[in-house]
Amino acid sequence: MRIKLGGTLVTLLLMSCNSEKDQLMSMKDYFKNDFLIGAAIPVSHVDGLDRNADSIVTLHFNSIVAENCMKSESIQPEEGRFEWNDADKFVKYGEDRNMSVIGHTLIWHSQLAPWFPYDSVGNYVSAEVLKDRMRTHIHEVVGRYKGRIKGWDVVNEAIEDDGSYRVSPFYEILGEEFIPLAFEYAHEADPDAELYINDFSMFKPAKRDAYVALVKDLKERGLRIDGIGMQSHIGLDYPDLGEYEKSIEAFGSTGCDVMITELDMSALPTLYDGANIGSGTEFRENCNPYPDGLPEDVCKAWNSRMDSVMAIYKKHADVISRVTWWGTYDGMSWRNDFPMAGRTDYPLPFDRNYNMKPFMVKELSENKN
Ligand code: 9MR
């Protein structure tokens, strides 16, 4: 509902009025000419243990990504032993709802199956053995879901914020070549699947430049790469939105799709502006200021910044093909536990009671054309 107040058009957000909310368009319909709307899904959700989240996802989202169940430590916990159960259910969940299903992630230093880069006495394996293990892992996983997964995060978090290569086991054993090899193997396993590279803090200039150079190199080698994933674990005071937008433009100029792959925005004081899992700190009460709900001014600031972020996505809808939230509602977000476990955060588009947040209600209430 809109009313004129003091000459200004004001959108009234009637969060408590169910009938109004019920008349809203779904997120996926509203953005259907712009980009896919995705959500990361935990196994508990696919298992039917969270009916409210299930309703939200079914109604509002047209893409899902596996939050954890396709990572190597889950899907191949021991060499040659594949655990397909959760990933099978996840893929079927998306198919049953006609969604674009995204695979996450094939080659990543974190949540890496502990056996992957080591021999039986704990030394790194040779380059040839690691290549073999990468090829087998990628062929098995991508091959199993051939034709059913729209695209894969092939390599995750390979570059540091300063633009240098992350010193992971893959890098230490194979050098920079582990990235083109991973893309080659993924394309062999499913020639029709889209292939993406993905990282956090993509707004940082040195990281941006390194990814643009890397993607150009992959393309020059004739390898398939369809998308650059900007995770977008952001906060109230980072990133600088100008820098963020520059990255969208730079990535778009490579000819790849730009994907916002893991969007969430913390409402809490910033302790760390990245998503490097090793960078957590111990709980301190004074870093958890809103355990019982967000004060009105912080809530307003969060929603207003999210308006600005959505405006950037819409402005660049020509290059952005998907906006995926890293979850659905605040209660299930990893950010409650990162970078400090036990905080109460408010990063997602639905609150702890599964209500849509004001920025999105406002968005959906406005007439598009
Ligand atoms: O949301 C995921 C959380 O449940 C896991 O404990 C965590 C462990 O690494 O991974 C989270 O997802 C990460 C994603 O796979 C890659 N980018 C950063 C995400 C947040 O850590």
Residues whose N, C-alpha, C, O or C-beta is under 5 A from the ligand:
A	BS01	9MR	E67 S110 Q111 A275 I277 W334
